[in-house]
């Protein structure tokens, strides 16, 4: 049960970080004026996610390279 709690916490932190970095976005739209229904859309910006991943990989390469003084 503790493992499930830690997994949920990890996913929540990842989701918050993703929204902060602009990887995910939420939008709403009313279905019609008479209806009380609302459409909620989750968008994933794959280009932004890939760009940030590549930048992180490059930074890790710089930090772990053999260019030590």
SVG drawing of the C-alpha trace seen along z (x, -y; Angstrom):
<svg xmlns="http://www.w3.org/2000/svg" viewBox="-31 -30 74 32">
<polyline fill="none" stroke="black" stroke-width="0.4" points="0.0,0.0 2.9,-2.3 4.3,-1.7 1.0,-2.8 1.1,-6.0 4.7,-6.8 3.8,-6.0 0.8,-8.4 3.0,-11.1 5.6,-10.7 2.9,-11.0 1.4,-14.0 4.9,-15.7 5.6,-14.8 2.2,-16.2 2.8,-19.5 6.2,-19.8 4.8,-19.1 2.2,-21.8 4.8,-24.2 7.1,-23.5 4.3,-23.8 4.3,-20.1 0.6,-19.7 -2.3,-22.2 -6.0,-22.0 -8.8,-23.9 -12.5,-23.9 -15.4,-24.6 -19.1,-24.8 -21.0,-22.2 -23.9,-24.6 -25.7,-27.5 -28.7,-25.4 -26.6,-22.5 -24.7,-22.5 -22.1,-20.2 -18.5,-21.3 -15.8,-19.7 -12.4,-19.4 -9.4,-18.9 -5.9,-17.8 -3.2,-18.7 0.4,-17.4 3.0,-19.5 5.4,-16.7 7.7,-19.2 8.3,-21.1 8.7,-17.8 11.3,-16.6 13.1,-19.9 13.4,-19.9 14.5,-16.3 17.3,-17.0 18.4,-20.1 18.6,-18.0 20.6,-15.3 23.0,-17.9 23.4,-19.5 24.1,-16.1 26.8,-15.4 28.4,-18.8 28.5,-18.0 29.8,-14.5 32.3,-15.1 36.0,-14.6 36.8,-18.3 37.8,-18.5 40.5,-20.9"/>
</svg>
